[in-house]
């Protein structure tokens, strides 16, 4: 194992934890949708590295993706309800 492999593993672990953090921040009103999109993008980058290396932080990445998906659905539903109310007044 050389330095570039070690760097790639550390980066993958950091991205997995960042995915969890951004996924949970996705539940913040108004700005949460952006955090959810960022969590999904970061998860994709970490998942790409998982093809080559074992990811000890995989459960954190999966929890982050789940939180991001749930929060995106929640905020999309709320946005649809708000727009529906405005249109039907």
Buried (B, 14 or more C-beta within 10 A) or exposed (E): EEEEEEEBBEBBBEBBBBBBBBBBBBBBEEEBBBBBBBBBEBBEBBBEBBEEBEBEBBEBBBBBBEBBBBBBEBBEEEEEEEEEEEEEE
